């Protein structure tokens, strides 16, 4: 595996961890003061970035 492939894999894993955190803690984050619109936008960004990167790998 090349350095580029390893970096891409690490980035995908990081994005997945962030997305999972936001999805698993969605209600708690909103209850603690996160703005729903901002949280939804971040989740959408993470999904699109994951799609873009995983399509690049194939």
N, C-alpha and C positions, 0 to 999 in steps of 0.2 A: 504494500500500500504506500502510495506516495504521500509526501507532506501535504499536498493540496487535498487529497482524499481524506486524510486524517483530520485536517482543519475543517473540512466540510462536514464530516461526521460529528465532530465535536460541536460545531455550530448548530447542527440539527438537534443534537441531544440537549443543548442548552435551551433552544427554542421550545422543544417539547416539554422540558421541565417547567419553564415559565408558563406555558399554556396550561399545563396540568394544574399548576398552582392556582392560577386565576380561575379556572373552571371549578376546581374542588372547593375554593374558598369564596366564590362569587357573592353569595348572600352575606357572609360575614364581612367581607370587604366593604360592601355597600352600606351595611349597618354601621360600620366604623367610620363612615364619612367619605369613602371613595365615591366619586361621581359616576353614576351608571353609564353615562354617555362616554366618558373617558375610558372606563373599564371595557366597555363594548368595543370601542375603537382599538384598544390595545389587543384584545382577543382577535379581532378581525385582522389586524396587522400581522400577528403571530401566525395565524392560519395561512395567510397569503404568502408570507415569507417561507414557511415550511413547504407549501405547494411549489413555490418557485425553486427552492433548493433541492427538493426531492425529485422534481422533474429534470433538473440539471444533472443529477446523478445517473439517470437512466440513459 
